[in-house]
């Protein structure tokens, strides 16, 4: 008797709610039903940029992994977002294709911030195994599928453990690099920490950061040295008002030798509206955010407008659209800034990119950004010398900044090769001589 769509989805949800499950395939031969035309094996198109595909293929040998969704039975679209504790919230959107068209659903699970790489890939494997069971039951090998569920802990209401940290997380970081030659050397370092609290209603961050760069060049007649720093503290408090609306406030302290800023303090209340509900953010976003406030800036050198200190009211408008779909992804946005004491001082930035699958095995990518710059009130007076330009010690005047990237990917040949061969994978540059 054919299995209806509602029963398949009901089974999938029960499996996904189970704490531990094991999916195996009986290798004994089984005769498929002749009433329904069914595929012999399930072919999936795994659309995931961070998954360990070799591991998945080794553990799930009863699946065909194809490179084009047009020949797949199931499109598995995987996206992720960071959680408040520093882990990942992973969403699997399963889209049934011919002859399983119409069997679609989503499942979400989270990983711990302290999880190892093996724990993360094992968690993904278990979730994928359970999610694919309804689709396996729509193939001719359905009688060979066995599902085992660990009964330990089932039937009990899962109660969230008391959190002694009350959703606060702390992260320290520090890194650096050094390069040495006989006539030159360079040293860079960065360090700081994050303090975060994320709940359904609140999003809070405090982040001090410190960056230092040093370069030294020795020539026959002289020695050239260069150093720069970029330090500050950023912070925000955001309150969820509704599934579409949030309000908050942003404050920061900033210092940068490159930007001719000795100290800048800024405070800006903000509001954001999301056209789509925030829970849909893994697949699509269309948001508009507005901030208004003021900055107090003390400069290192006198600016081109003969200022050493300024109080500047300003506002910012940010709009962004992001969508991840089976045909590809689009991410575009716009950001506009303007000083209110003189509206001729402004900047507008447009940027984004997209990736689209055009034909079987063919996808194209295009990205770029352009910024119209008319707000460089911090530029120091006087011309920059050659050393300052080459060593990037000083910001230069410009009316625009732009960049573009593009590419395509086309692969042809076998689309059903499930073999994993890890030989010589340890030699990362084996193809380069």
C-alpha positions in Angstrom: 0.0 0.0 0.0 1.5 3.4 -0.9 2.6 5.6 1.9 0.9 9.0 1.9 2.6 12.3 2.4 1.0 13.0 5.8 2.2 9.7 7.3 5.7 10.2 6.0 6.0 13.7 7.6 4.5 12.4 10.8 7.1 9.6 10.9 9.9 12.1 10.2 8.8 14.4 13.1 8.7 11.5 15.6 12.2 10.4 14.5 13.6 13.9 14.7 12.3 14.3 18.2 13.9 11.1 19.4 17.1 11.7 21.4 19.1 8.9 19.8 18.3 7.0 16.7 20.1 4.5 14.5 19.2 3.9 10.8 20.5 0.8 9.2 19.8 -1.0 5.9 19.3 -4.7 5.6 21.4 -5.9 2.8 19.2 -8.9 2.2 17.2 -8.7 -1.0 13.7 -7.4 -0.8 11.0 -7.3 -3.5 9.6 -3.8 -4.1 5.9 -3.1 -4.5 4.8 -3.1 -8.1 1.9 -0.7 -7.4 4.0 2.4 -7.4 6.9 3.4 -9.5 9.7 3.9 -7.0 13.4 4.7 -7.4 15.8 1.9 -6.6 18.0 4.1 -4.4 17.6 7.5 -2.9 19.6 10.3 -4.7 20.2 13.4 -2.7 21.7 16.8 -3.6 23.5 17.9 -0.4 23.5 21.7 -0.6 25.9 22.6 2.3 29.0 24.7 2.4 30.4 23.5 5.7 29.5 19.8 5.9 32.1 17.0 5.9 30.8 15.3 2.8 33.4 12.5 2.8 32.4 11.5 6.3 28.7 11.5 5.4 29.4 9.3 2.3 31.4 6.9 4.3 28.7 6.5 6.9 25.6 6.5 4.6 26.6 4.2 1.7 23.0 3.4 0.9 22.5 6.9 -0.6 23.5 8.2 -4.0 25.1 11.7 -3.8 24.5 13.6 -7.0 26.0 16.9 -8.1 22.9 18.4 -9.7 19.5 18.8 -8.1 17.8 18.1 -11.4 18.6 14.4 -11.1 18.1 14.2 -7.3 15.1 12.8 -5.4 15.7 15.1 -2.4 17.4 18.5 -2.2 18.9 18.9 1.3 19.5 22.7 1.8 21.6 23.3 5.0 22.0 26.8 6.6 23.2 27.9 10.0 23.3 30.8 12.4 25.3 31.5 15.5 23.5 31.0 18.9 23.8 33.2 21.9 26.1 30.7 23.6 28.5 30.7 20.7 27.3 27.4 19.1 25.5 26.9 15.9 21.8 26.6 15.0 21.7 24.3 12.0 18.6 24.2 9.7 17.9 21.3 7.3 15.3 22.1 4.7 14.4 18.9 2.8 12.7 19.4 -0.6 11.2 16.3 -2.2 11.7 16.0 -6.0 10.4 13.6 -8.5 8.9 11.1 -7.7 8.8 12.3 -4.1 7.6 15.8 -5.0 5.6 17.5 -2.3 7.2 15.9 0.7 8.9 18.9 2.2 9.7 19.9 5.8 12.4 21.5 7.9 14.2 20.5 11.1 16.5 22.5 13.3 19.1 21.4 15.9 21.9 23.2 17.8 25.5 22.4 18.5 27.4 23.3 21.7 30.2 25.9 21.5 32.6 23.4 23.0 31.7 20.6 20.6 34.6 19.1 18.7 34.6 18.8 15.0 33.8 15.1 15.2 30.9 15.8 17.6 29.5 18.4 15.2 29.7 16.1 12.1 28.2 13.2 14.1 25.3 15.3 15.2 24.7 16.4 11.6 24.9 12.8 10.4 22.3 11.6 13.0 19.9 14.4 12.1 20.3 13.7 8.4 19.8 10.0 8.8 16.5 10.5 10.6 15.3 13.2 8.2 15.8 11.0 5.2 13.9 8.0 6.5 10.5 9.1 5.1 12.2 9.5 1.7 13.8 6.1 1.9 10.4 4.6 2.6 9.4 6.0 -0.8 12.0 3.9 -2.6 12.1 0.3 -3.6 14.5 -0.5 -0.7 11.9 0.6 1.9 11.5 -3.0 3.2 15.2 -3.1 4.0 15.2 0.0 6.2 15.5 -0.5 10.0 15.2 2.2 12.5 16.3 1.8 16.1 15.6 4.3 18.9 17.5 4.4 22.2 14.7 4.2 24.8 16.9 5.7 27.5 15.4 9.0 28.6 12.4 8.8 26.2 9.0 9.4 27.6 10.3 12.0 30.0 9.7 15.6 29.8 13.0 17.3 29.0 13.6 20.2 31.4 16.2 22.8 30.6 18.9 22.7 33.2 19.5 25.7 35.4 22.0 28.1 33.9 24.3 29.6 36.5 25.5 32.1 33.9 22.0 33.3 33.1 22.8 33.2 29.3 25.9 35.3 29.6 28.9 34.2 27.6 32.5 35.4 27.7 35.2 34.9 25.0 38.8 36.0 25.1 40.9 36.1 22.0 44.5 37.0 21.1 46.6 36.3 18.0 49.5 37.8 16.2 52.1 37.1 13.5 55.7 38.1 12.8 57.8 38.1 9.7 61.6 38.4 9.7 64.1 39.0 6.8 67.6 40.3 6.8 66.5 43.8 5.8 62.9 44.0 7.0 60.6 42.7 9.7 56.9 43.1 10.6 54.8 42.4 13.7 51.0 42.4 14.0 48.9 41.6 17.0 45.2 41.8 18.0 43.4 40.9 21.2 40.2 41.6 23.1 37.1 39.9 24.4 33.4 39.5 23.9 30.7 39.7 26.5 27.3 38.6 25.2 23.9 37.7 26.4 21.3 36.4 23.9 17.7 35.4 24.8 14.4 35.5 22.8 13.8 39.0 24.0 17.3 40.6 24.5 20.6 40.7 22.6 23.5 42.4 24.4 27.1 42.8 23.5 30.2 44.5 25.0 33.4 44.1 23.0 36.8 45.8 23.7 39.4 45.3 20.9 43.0 46.3 20.4 45.1 46.1 17.3 48.8 47.0 16.7 51.0 46.8 13.6 54.7 47.5 13.3 57.0 47.4 10.3 60.7 48.1 9.9 62.7 48.4 6.7 66.5 48.7 6.6 68.2 50.4 3.7 71.8 51.3 3.1 71.3 55.0 3.9 68.5 54.8 6.5 66.0 52.8 8.5 62.2 53.2 7.9 59.8 52.3 10.7 56.0 52.3 10.7 53.5 51.6 13.5 49.7 52.0 13.7 47.0 51.2 16.2 43.3 50.6 16.1 41.6 50.3 19.4 38.1 50.7 20.8 35.0 49.3 22.5 31.8 48.5 20.7 28.5 47.7 22.5 24.8 47.4 21.8 21.5 46.5 23.5 18.7 45.2 21.4 15.1 44.4 22.5 12.7 42.2 20.5 9.3 44.0 20.2 7.5 41.6 17.8 8.3 39.0 15.2 9.0 42.0 12.8 10.2 44.8 15.0 13.3 45.4 17.2 14.6 48.5 19.0 18.0 49.1 20.6 20.9 51.4 21.2 24.6 51.3 20.0 27.6 52.9 21.7 31.3 52.8 20.9 34.7 54.3 21.7 37.2 54.3 18.9 40.8 55.4 18.2 42.8 54.9 15.0 46.1 56.4 13.8 45.2 55.6 10.2 41.9 57.5 10.5 43.5 60.5 12.3 41.2 59.8 15.3 42.6 60.2 18.8 39.3 59.4 20.4 35.7 59.1 19.2 32.7 58.4 21.4 29.4 57.7 19.8 25.9 56.9 20.9 23.0 56.0 18.5 19.5 54.7 19.4 18.1 52.4 16.6 15.1 50.7 15.3 14.9 47.7 12.8 11.9 46.3 10.8 12.0 42.9 9.2 9.5 42.3 6.4 9.7 38.6 7.0 9.4 37.2 10.5 12.8 36.8 12.2 12.4 33.0 12.6 12.7 32.8 8.8 16.1 34.4 8.8 18.0 31.2 7.8 16.2 31.2 4.4 15.2 34.8 3.7 15.7 38.3 5.2 14.5 41.8 4.2 15.4 44.3 6.9 15.5 48.1 7.3 17.4 49.6 10.2 17.7 53.3 11.2 20.0 54.8 13.7 20.4 58.4 14.9 22.7 60.0 17.4 26.0 61.9 17.7 29.7 61.5 17.8 32.3 63.5 19.7 35.7 63.3 17.9 39.2 64.5 19.0 41.7 64.4 16.1 45.4 63.6 16.2 46.3 66.3 13.6 44.4 69.3 12.4 41.9 68.3 9.7 41.5 69.8 6.3 38.6 71.8 7.8 40.9 73.2 10.5 39.3 71.2 13.3 40.9 69.5 16.2 37.6 68.6 18.0 34.0 68.2 16.8 30.6 67.2 18.0 28.8 65.7 15.1 25.1 64.6 14.9 24.6 61.8 12.4 22.1 59.2 11.2 22.4 55.9 9.3 20.0 53.9 7.2 20.8 50.2 6.4 18.7 47.9 4.2 19.5 44.3 3.3 18.0 41.4 1.4 19.3 37.9 1.7 17.7 34.7 0.3 18.9 31.1 0.2 16.9 28.9 -2.2 17.4 25.7 -4.1 18.4 27.7 -7.2 21.1 29.6 -5.4 21.6 32.6 -3.1 21.4 36.4 -3.2 22.8 38.8 -0.6 22.5 42.5 -1.4 22.4 45.6 0.8 22.7 49.3 1.1 24.1 51.6 3.8 23.8 55.4 3.9 25.5 57.7 6.5 25.1 61.4 6.8 26.3 64.2 9.2 23.3 66.4 10.1 25.3 69.6 10.8 26.1 69.7 7.0 24.1 67.4 4.8 26.7 67.6 2.1 28.8 65.2 4.2 27.5 61.8 3.4 28.4 58.3 2.1 26.3 55.7 0.3 27.4 52.1 -0.1 25.9 49.4 -2.3 27.1 45.9 -2.3 26.2 42.3 -2.7 26.6 39.1 -4.6 24.7 36.2 -6.0 25.3 32.6 -7.0 22.8 30.9 -9.4 22.7 27.4 -10.9 22.0 27.9 -14.5 22.3 24.4 -16.0 23.3 20.9 -14.9 26.7 21.3 -13.3 27.0 25.1 -14.2 26.8 27.9 -11.6 27.9 31.5 -11.8 28.9 33.9 -9.0 29.1 37.7 -9.2 29.7 40.1 -6.4 30.8 43.7 -5.9 30.5 46.9 -4.0 30.7 50.6 -4.6 30.7 53.4 -2.1 30.3 57.1 -2.8 32.4 58.9 -0.3 31.7 62.6 0.7 32.2 62.5 4.4 36.0 62.4 5.0 36.0 65.2 7.5 38.7 63.4 9.5 41.5 63.8 6.9 44.6 65.6 8.3 45.7 68.8 6.7 48.7 68.6 4.3 49.9 66.2 1.7 50.8 62.6 2.5 54.4 61.6 1.7 55.3 58.5 -0.2 56.2 56.5 2.9 52.8 57.1 4.4 51.0 56.1 1.2 53.0 52.9 0.7 52.9 51.8 4.3 49.2 52.7 4.7 49.9 55.0 7.6 47.4 57.6 6.5 43.9 57.7 4.9 43.8 59.3 1.5 41.1 61.5 0.0 38.8 59.8 -2.4 35.3 60.3 -3.9 34.5 56.6 -4.3 35.6 53.0 -3.5 34.7 50.0 -5.6 35.5 46.4 -6.1 34.1 43.4 -8.1 34.5 39.7 -8.1 33.1 37.1 -10.5 33.5 33.5 -11.5 31.8 30.4 -12.7 32.0 26.7 -11.9 31.2 24.0 -14.4 31.6 20.3 -13.7 30.7 17.4 -16.0 31.1 13.7 -16.1 29.9 11.1 -13.6 27.2 12.4 -11.2 26.8 9.2 -9.3 30.3 8.6 -8.0 29.9 7.8 -4.3 33.5 6.6 -3.8 35.6 8.2 -1.1 39.4 7.9 -1.5 41.4 9.8 1.1 44.9 8.7 -0.1 47.5 11.5 0.0 44.9 13.9 1.4 47.6 14.8 4.0 49.6 16.4 1.3 47.7 19.6 0.9 49.8 21.0 -1.9 50.3 17.7 -3.8 49.0 19.3 -7.0 51.4 22.2 -6.8 55.1 21.8 -7.8 
